[in-house]
Amino acid sequence: MVNQDNQGLQENRVFAPPAEFVANAAISGMDAYNKLCAEAAGDYEGFWARLARENLDWHKPFTSTLDESEAPFYKWFADGELNVSYNCLDRNLKNGNAGKTAIIFEADDGKVTRATYQELYEKVCKFANGLKSRGIKKGDRVVIYMPMSIEGVAAMQACARIGATHSVVFGGFSAKSLQERIIDAGAVAVITADEQMRGGKHLPLKTIVDEALALGGCTTMKDVIVYKRTGGNIPFVEGRDTWLHDLVDAQPAECEPEWVGAEHPLFILYTSGSTGTPKGVQHSSGGYLLWAALTMKWTFDLKPNDVFWCTADIGWVTGHTYIAYGPLAVGGTEIVFEGVPTYPNAGRFWETIDKHKVSIFYTAPTAIRSLIKAADVDPKVHPKNYDLSSLRLLGSVGEPINPEAWMWYYKNVGREKCPIVDTFWQTETGGHMITPLPGATPMVPGSCTLPLPGIMTAIVDEAGQDVPNGQGGILVVKRPWPSMIRTIWGNPDRFKTSYFPEELGGRMYLAGDGAIRNKETGYFTITGRIDDVLNVSGHRMGTMEIESALVANPIVAEAAVVGKPDDTTGESICAFVVLKQARPTGEEAKKLALELRNWVAKEIGPIAKPKEIRFGDNLPKTRSGKIMRRLLRVLAKGETITQDVSTLENPAILEQLKEAS
Ligand code: WTA
């Protein structure tokens, strides 16, 4: 292993994959990687067709691999038919995995529940039959607003089994956000729970569903199905609400899967863009599942005895691909964790890894950074105090991992024997795009290294021309790939303009991130979003959404939101606000800031609360009235403005906005 400790953290220290890993890996050594890349480059469609035949069970084999006739609305394996839940469940019963543990559920309070593949299969079939008994059928949309639970995964699988398209809404979103998603998706049902448990606290879910529906406009909604998680006392609406157990307990434990075309929409997942309301990212069945399964094998090198733990929530794409679908599609054993990393103390992750002998651990840099801090404060929760010898591979997702956090993770959690896969991808890409392969790629802290075989990433300038290595630019994908976004639900025009802009020729997928490739190695480093999307604790948020929420408050005249670098959360939200009343100061400003933060929590959800609010008499604007966000970003950081401000209408305002009111 090459490890030159005397070099600075920002330098290109290289960590070779451990030899024993290379020996057994699915993609073993760089030659194997290069061979796959060459296969894709030589016969792109043949490459994907081979993988789709080898990795999925097709009810009706496909004859067409890639259909570009309606580009950029690409179709993959379009005349093939399959069922996603069949591939995740029935297939495992046939492969001799019936008695194997599929899910280990670790509740907030540490209670453990297990489900074998046979048990999960029966649960999902009953669930699917229950949905059918309510008249829910192929093509209907179902919103899932569930806590982390076996039932949450079963709800997704049950929708897939009957061909209903699910849209999972993260439990941290407000009633209003939930209502907007129900309306946009035209959902016929919501599956929820009475309450969820997080960090010892009871959080209402059903009550928020009631509030969302009371806001009105959900004209397509007929059913609310409620999983009893805590037994908390919640109101019930006769005729509309059903307990999950009442719906499913008496159902048969078999349910013939609904065979769907490969392009059938498996799910819609809302995510933030730079403008407007959240976009309903629509994913396919065949292409999506292929990549979910294949990246489990390639990136995570999943073996039959592994215990895989992805700490994401099913409300985000990571929880879709690497909890609800990927691990099951390859017959893995996985942890589904209800709680939070800091309850009952900040050693929870390490304790849980030991408790369940987790071998592959996948989490977000924000969690790592907050646990580094926690271990500094309380040495008892340092990972060195736990037996982590079961670990063989670590992963990172959702935001750039800074080299310091990478090194800490590598040394203290992986004990210098576990490769780290720094996986770059997005809601829209369906699965990993750029990542080291644990048995092949030499790792460099802070770099997601190289694209997976078949993924044609490149860096271009604003005219769509390739830029040389060493020069930053715009990250694009030059060829369609099977698990890519198919459209924005109900808004194909927005799909085209957001992801296949004419300025880049209309055929390159625009990721929305900046990137740079290393001059010597060609390794990619993501330099951050190039649009108005923030990444706070690995959660994507549009500045416009937060601004709209703020100006919806009757006391607010104007608002501008920018990201500010944050040691723990990556970025934090800083809002500059002009009130209709005189600019508040002192206690009054504090009180109003608190009020506005709570307001944003109600409008969008607690995750969108600005960390800081600064009040001004005005915002810095050009003479044509454009808000100068660039300057606001400098002010938020607490740096001095060095740019020319002579074009500003009101340069004096900068002084006022320098610090909190
Ligand atoms: C960022 C999460 C650097 C990036 C799977 C991207 C990353 C956005 C990484 C997508 C990484 C994700 N290194 N940045 N390894 N992974 N990002 O849709 O800005 O919630 O565009 O998907 O997160 O966030 P999303």
Boltz pocket constraint, residues with backbone or C-beta under 6 A from the ligand:
constraints:
  - pocket:
      binder: B
      contacts: [[A, 271], [A, 316], [A, 317], [A, 318], [A, 396], [A, 397], [A, 398], [A, 399], [A, 400], [A, 401], [A, 422], [A, 423], [A, 424], [A, 425], [A, 426], [A, 427], [A, 428], [A, 434], [A, 448], [A, 511], [A, 512], [A, 513], [A, 526], [A, 528], [A, 529], [A, 535], [A, 538], [A, 539], [A, 540]]
      max_distance: 6.0
